Amino acid sequence: MAKRRARFTFPTGLITQPVIFDLGRNFQLVTNIRRADVREDMGWVILELDGEEEEIEKGLEWVVSMGVRVDPVSGDVVEG
């Protein structure tokens, strides 16, 4: 099982769409929101993905194809 963190930046038209829910449902991934800022005109989420490496790759490709910008994140984003 692999784990990866990524920052998703959503364009205005996708803010109200269930992209993270669909990602978990369609690609057998566990999604954990670590930090987020969502407004009417923009939004970003730092997401932790758990699953098989191949599923993570396919899921991230799908998210990009939906129009979401995906950037890698290193380290823990929530201080204990």
N, C-alpha and C positions, 0 to 999 in steps of 0.2 A: 504494500500500500504506500502510495506516495502522498506528499503534502506540498502544496505550493501556495504562495500568496501573490495576489495580483491586484492592481488598482484598475477599476473599471470607471471610465468617464463617459457619461451618457449624454447624447445630444438631446435637445429639447423634446423632440418627437418621441423619444423612447423612455422618458422619465416615468410615465404612468404604466408602462408595459411590464409584465411579470417576468423579466429576462432571467433574474437569478432563480426564481422558482422553476422556470422551464429548464434552465441549465441543470439543476439537480435532478429533476424528473426525467429528462431525456437522455442523460449521460451517466447515470448511476454514480453521481458525485454527492458528497456531503459538503454543503456550503455553510460557512460560518462568517457572518459579517463582523469584522473587527473594528471598523470605523466607517462613518458615512457622513455626507453632507448633501442633502437633497433639497432643492428649491424648485420654484415653478419653471425657471428658465435653464437650469443646469443641475447636474448631480454627479457625485462620485462616490464610490464605495471601495473600501479595501476589504478584499474577500479572501478567506482561506479555503482552499479546495483540497479535499481528501478523496482519494480514489486511486485506481490504477493509472499509471503514467499515460498510457494510450488514451484512456477516457478523458483525462485532464486535457491532453493535447487536442483531441477532437472537440471537446466542449469549448475550449478557448477559441478554436478556429470558427466554431459556430457563432460565438458571441461577437467576434470581429465581423463576421459576415452579416450580422444584424445591424452593424453600424456603431458598435460600442468600441471605444479606444481601450486597449488593454496594455498595461505596463507592468513589468515585474516589480515586486516589493521584497526587500530583504530585511531581516530582523523582525522583532516583535513590535507591533504598532500600538499595543496597549500596555502601559506600565502597570506592574503589579502593585 
